[in-house]
Amino acid sequence: MTVVLINGERADGAAVSVFDAGLTHGVGLFETMQAAGERVLFLREHVGRLVESARHLSLGHDLNADALMRDVGVAVQEGGLERTRVRLTVTGGDLNLLARARRESAGGEDASPPGPTVIVVAQDAVRYPREWFHEGVSAAIADWRANPLDPLAGHKTLGYWARLRELQKAAGKRAAEALVLQVTNHLAGGCVSNALLVQGREIITPIARGEEAKIGGPGALPSPVLPGVARAWALAWAFERGMTVTRRMVEIDDLLGADELLLTNSGWGVLPVVRVEGKAIGPGVVGGVGSMLVEEWERVSA
């Protein structure tokens, strides 16, 4: 059963205003999670990322992580599904952002905004073809470029139209994902995934938001790459097994010359890519690291 909660109430008794900032201006953030029974995978990590982004981008609300996790848990429990796809969306709420900013700057008494709009949708999980994970998939190269100077880049905002258009074009090429390059022509990742390159006993991944200064030093260019939850899990798995984990700017030659290319997100877990625009990655079959990670994800998400 699909369950929709809006501000903690079932959708049949709640509504979203036509003046909501998420509808009128795309002001909002979201997280997509998977649940096995009533267990939501990496729930705290997903909600923590959303709350941190809301604070960083001045969404205008002091979000309560515990309350958000509670709403997700209620929706999953009421849905009663074996495998659930959960989307948590938080918007700026029913307000005029510019008018509020003017009131605050003038010291007006009516400066407190209404609360955020919190929407939780729990529904049947997407069933990806099993052969994707054991035979690998093809990926296209997106025309759209990620801009590291965009302050919204690297956050999971509601502005996904450009990514969805690229996914539509990729599907027309029988590709499962579209790889996005930065305006510098360095790899950012997939439209809806993070990228991991395997080269021998090393895993190489593009620098994500929040990792710039630590890796590139003071003055490093900002990263438009989302710090993925499944990415973090996969990198920890590799490190624990003695593999070298390298975060750096990834060039086209790195991508096409890799032994393996893996795409991670919280929906499919780990997806091996064996061709990019018709060119084989490595031997053109799923490699050893990809096979092990796919198997391990199946185990932890069971």
C-alpha positions as CSV (number, residue, x, y, z in Angstrom):
1,M,0.0,0.0,0.0
2,T,1.3,3.5,-0.9
3,V,1.3,5.9,2.1
4,V,1.6,9.7,1.7
5,L,2.1,11.9,4.8
6,I,2.1,15.7,4.6
7,N,3.3,17.4,7.8
8,G,2.7,14.2,9.6
9,E,-0.9,13.7,8.4
10,R,-2.3,11.2,5.9
11,A,-2.7,12.9,2.5
12,D,-6.5,12.3,2.5
13,G,-6.6,14.8,5.4
14,A,-3.8,17.2,4.4
15,A,-2.8,19.3,1.4
16,V,0.0,21.3,-0.1
17,S,-0.6,25.0,-0.7
18,V,-0.4,26.3,-4.3
19,F,1.8,29.0,-2.9
20,D,4.3,26.5,-1.4
21,A,7.9,27.5,-2.1
22,G,8.6,24.0,-3.5
23,L,6.0,24.4,-6.2
24,T,6.4,28.1,-7.0
25,H,10.2,28.4,-6.9
26,G,11.6,24.8,-6.5
27,V,12.8,25.7,-3.0
28,G,13.3,22.4,-1.2
29,L,15.4,19.3,-0.6
30,F,14.7,15.6,-0.8
31,E,16.1,12.2,0.0
32,T,15.2,8.8,-1.5
33,M,15.7,5.7,0.7
34,Q,15.0,2.0,0.7
35,A,13.4,-0.1,3.4
36,A,13.4,-3.8,4.0
37,G,10.3,-4.5,6.0
38,E,10.3,-1.7,8.6
39,R,14.1,-1.2,8.5
40,V,15.0,1.9,6.5
41,L,18.5,1.6,5.2
42,F,20.9,4.4,6.3
43,L,18.0,6.5,7.6
44,R,20.1,8.6,9.9
45,E,22.7,9.4,7.2
46,H,20.0,10.4,4.7
47,V,18.2,12.7,7.1
48,G,21.4,14.1,8.4
49,R,22.5,15.1,4.9
50,L,19.1,16.8,4.3
51,V,19.3,18.7,7.6
52,E,22.9,19.8,6.9
53,S,21.9,21.0,3.4
54,A,18.9,22.9,4.7
55,R,21.2,24.7,7.2
56,H,23.9,25.4,4.6
57,L,21.4,26.7,2.0
58,S,19.4,28.7,4.6
59,L,16.2,27.0,3.8
60,G,14.7,29.0,6.6
61,H,13.7,26.3,9.1
62,D,15.4,24.6,12.0
63,L,14.6,21.1,11.0
64,N,14.2,18.4,13.7
65,A,16.0,15.2,12.4
66,D,14.3,13.0,15.0
67,A,10.9,14.2,13.8
68,L,11.8,13.6,10.2
69,M,13.0,10.1,10.9
70,R,9.8,9.4,12.9
71,D,7.6,10.5,10.0
72,V,9.6,8.2,7.6
73,G,9.2,5.3,10.1
74,V,5.5,5.8,10.4
75,A,5.0,5.9,6.6
76,V,7.0,2.7,6.1
77,Q,5.2,0.9,9.0
78,E,1.7,1.9,7.7
79,G,2.6,0.8,4.2
80,G,3.4,-2.7,5.3
81,L,5.5,-3.5,2.2
82,E,8.2,-6.1,1.9
83,R,10.5,-3.6,0.0
84,T,9.7,0.1,0.1
85,R,11.0,3.2,-1.7
86,V,10.7,6.2,0.5
87,R,10.9,9.8,-0.6
88,L,11.3,12.5,2.0
89,T,10.7,16.0,0.7
90,V,11.1,19.2,2.7
91,T,10.2,22.5,1.1
92,G,10.4,26.2,2.1
93,G,6.7,26.0,3.1
94,D,3.9,28.4,2.2
95,L,5.8,31.7,2.2
96,N,7.2,34.5,0.1
97,L,10.9,34.3,0.6
98,L,11.7,37.8,-0.6
99,A,9.0,39.4,1.5
100,R,10.2,37.5,4.6
101,A,13.8,38.6,3.9
102,R,12.7,42.3,3.7
103,R,10.7,42.0,7.0
104,E,13.7,40.5,8.7
105,S,16.1,43.2,7.4
106,A,13.7,45.9,8.6
107,G,13.4,44.2,12.0
108,G,9.7,43.6,11.5
109,E,7.7,41.7,14.1
110,D,6.2,39.3,11.6
111,A,9.6,37.8,10.6
112,S,8.9,34.2,11.7
113,P,8.0,32.1,8.7
114,P,5.4,29.3,8.7
115,G,6.9,25.8,9.1
116,P,8.3,23.8,6.3
117,T,6.2,21.4,4.2
118,V,7.3,17.8,5.0
119,I,6.1,15.1,2.6
120,V,6.9,11.4,3.0
121,V,5.9,9.0,0.2
122,A,6.3,5.3,0.9
123,Q,5.5,2.9,-2.0
124,D,6.7,-0.3,-3.7
125,A,10.4,-0.2,-4.4
126,V,11.6,0.0,-8.0
127,R,12.5,-3.5,-9.3
128,Y,15.6,-3.2,-11.4
129,P,16.4,-6.0,-13.9
130,R,18.6,-8.6,-12.2
131,E,20.8,-8.9,-15.3
132,W,21.9,-5.2,-14.8
133,F,23.9,-6.2,-11.8
134,H,25.4,-9.4,-13.1
135,E,25.9,-8.6,-16.8
136,G,26.4,-4.8,-16.4
137,V,24.8,-1.9,-18.2
138,S,25.7,0.8,-20.7
139,A,26.0,4.5,-19.8
140,A,25.7,7.6,-22.0
141,I,27.5,10.9,-21.7
142,A,25.2,13.8,-20.8
143,D,25.2,17.0,-22.7
144,W,24.4,19.0,-19.6
145,R,27.4,20.0,-17.5
146,A,27.7,20.4,-13.7
147,N,28.9,23.8,-12.5
148,P,31.2,23.8,-9.4
149,L,30.4,27.5,-8.9
150,D,26.7,26.9,-8.5
151,P,26.0,27.1,-4.8
152,L,23.2,24.6,-5.0
153,A,25.3,22.0,-6.7
154,G,26.3,19.1,-4.5
155,H,23.0,19.3,-2.6
156,K,19.9,17.2,-3.3
157,T,17.6,20.0,-4.2
158,L,14.3,19.8,-6.1
159,G,15.9,21.1,-9.3
160,Y,16.3,17.8,-11.1
161,W,14.8,18.7,-14.5
162,A,18.1,18.9,-16.3
163,R,19.1,15.5,-14.9
164,L,15.8,13.9,-15.9
165,R,16.1,15.2,-19.5
166,E,19.5,13.5,-19.7
167,L,18.1,10.3,-18.4
168,Q,15.4,10.4,-21.0
169,K,18.0,10.8,-23.8
170,A,20.1,8.0,-22.3
171,A,17.1,5.7,-22.3
172,G,16.8,6.4,-26.0
173,K,20.3,5.0,-26.4
174,R,19.4,1.9,-24.3
175,A,21.6,3.2,-21.6
176,A,20.7,2.9,-17.9
177,E,22.4,6.1,-16.8
178,A,24.0,9.3,-18.2
179,L,27.4,10.3,-16.9
180,V,27.7,14.0,-16.1
181,L,30.9,16.0,-16.7
182,Q,31.7,19.2,-14.9
183,V,32.3,22.4,-17.0
184,T,36.0,21.6,-16.6
185,N,35.3,18.3,-18.4
186,H,36.1,16.3,-15.2
187,L,33.7,13.6,-14.2
188,A,31.0,14.5,-11.7
189,G,29.1,11.2,-11.6
190,G,25.8,9.9,-13.0
191,C,22.6,11.9,-13.2
192,V,21.3,10.1,-10.2
193,S,24.4,8.3,-8.9
194,N,28.0,8.6,-7.8
195,A,30.8,7.1,-9.8
196,L,33.6,4.8,-8.6
197,L,36.5,3.8,-10.9
198,V,38.4,0.6,-10.1
199,Q,42.0,0.5,-11.2
200,G,43.8,-2.6,-9.8
201,R,43.5,-2.4,-6.0
202,E,42.6,1.2,-6.1
203,I,39.1,2.9,-6.1
204,I,39.1,6.4,-7.5
205,T,36.1,8.7,-7.1
206,P,35.4,12.3,-7.9
207,I,35.8,14.8,-5.0
208,A,32.4,15.4,-3.4
209,R,31.0,18.5,-1.6
210,G,32.7,18.8,1.7
211,E,35.9,17.1,0.7
212,E,37.5,19.9,-1.3
213,A,39.7,21.6,1.3
214,K,40.9,18.4,2.8
215,I,42.0,17.1,-0.6
216,G,42.8,20.2,-2.6
217,G,43.9,22.5,0.2
218,P,42.8,26.1,0.8
219,G,41.2,27.7,-2.2
220,A,40.3,24.4,-3.8
221,L,37.5,24.7,-6.4
222,P,34.1,23.8,-4.9
223,S,32.7,20.4,-5.9
224,P,29.3,20.0,-7.5
225,V,29.2,16.3,-6.5
226,L,26.7,15.1,-4.0
227,P,28.3,13.2,-1.1
228,G,26.3,10.0,-1.7
229,V,25.3,7.7,1.2
230,A,25.8,4.5,-0.9
231,R,29.1,6.0,-2.1
232,A,30.3,6.4,1.5
233,W,29.3,2.8,2.3
234,A,31.1,1.4,-0.8
235,L,34.3,3.4,0.0
236,A,34.3,2.2,3.6
237,W,33.8,-1.4,2.3
238,A,36.8,-1.0,0.0
239,F,39.0,0.6,2.7
240,E,38.3,-2.2,5.2
241,R,39.5,-4.7,2.6
242,G,42.8,-3.0,2.1
243,M,42.1,-1.2,-1.1
244,T,43.4,2.2,-1.8
245,V,40.7,4.9,-1.8
246,T,41.5,8.0,-3.8
247,R,39.3,11.1,-4.1
248,R,40.5,13.4,-6.9
249,M,39.5,15.1,-10.1
250,V,38.7,12.4,-12.6
251,E,39.5,13.0,-16.3
252,I,37.9,11.3,-19.4
253,D,41.0,9.2,-19.9
254,D,40.7,7.9,-16.3
255,L,37.1,6.9,-17.0
256,L,37.7,5.2,-20.2
257,G,40.9,3.5,-19.1
258,A,39.4,2.1,-15.8
259,D,39.3,-1.6,-15.1
260,E,35.8,-1.2,-13.8
261,L,33.2,1.5,-13.5
262,L,30.6,1.3,-10.7
263,L,27.6,3.7,-10.1
264,T,26.2,3.9,-6.6
265,N,22.9,5.2,-5.2
266,S,20.5,4.2,-2.5
267,G,18.0,2.8,-4.9
268,W,20.0,0.2,-6.8
269,G,23.0,0.0,-4.5
270,V,25.9,-0.8,-6.8
271,L,25.5,-0.9,-10.6
272,P,28.4,-2.1,-12.8
273,V,28.8,-0.2,-16.1
274,V,30.5,-2.2,-18.8
275,R,30.2,0.2,-21.8
276,V,30.2,4.0,-22.1
277,E,28.8,5.3,-25.4
278,G,29.6,1.9,-26.9
279,K,33.2,1.7,-25.7
280,A,33.9,-1.2,-23.4
281,I,35.1,-0.5,-19.8
282,G,38.0,-2.9,-19.1
283,P,37.1,-6.3,-20.7
284,G,33.5,-5.3,-21.1
285,V,32.2,-7.6,-18.4
286,V,31.4,-7.1,-14.7
287,G,34.6,-7.2,-12.7
288,G,35.6,-8.8,-9.4
289,V,35.2,-5.7,-7.3
290,G,31.8,-4.9,-8.8
291,S,30.6,-8.5,-8.3
292,M,31.6,-8.4,-4.6
293,L,30.0,-5.0,-4.0
294,V,26.8,-6.1,-5.6
295,E,26.7,-9.2,-3.5
296,E,27.5,-7.2,-0.3
297,W,24.8,-4.7,-1.0
298,E,22.3,-7.5,-1.5
299,R,23.3,-8.8,1.9
300,V,23.1,-5.5,3.9
301,S,19.8,-4.5,2.3
302,A,18.1,-7.9,2.8
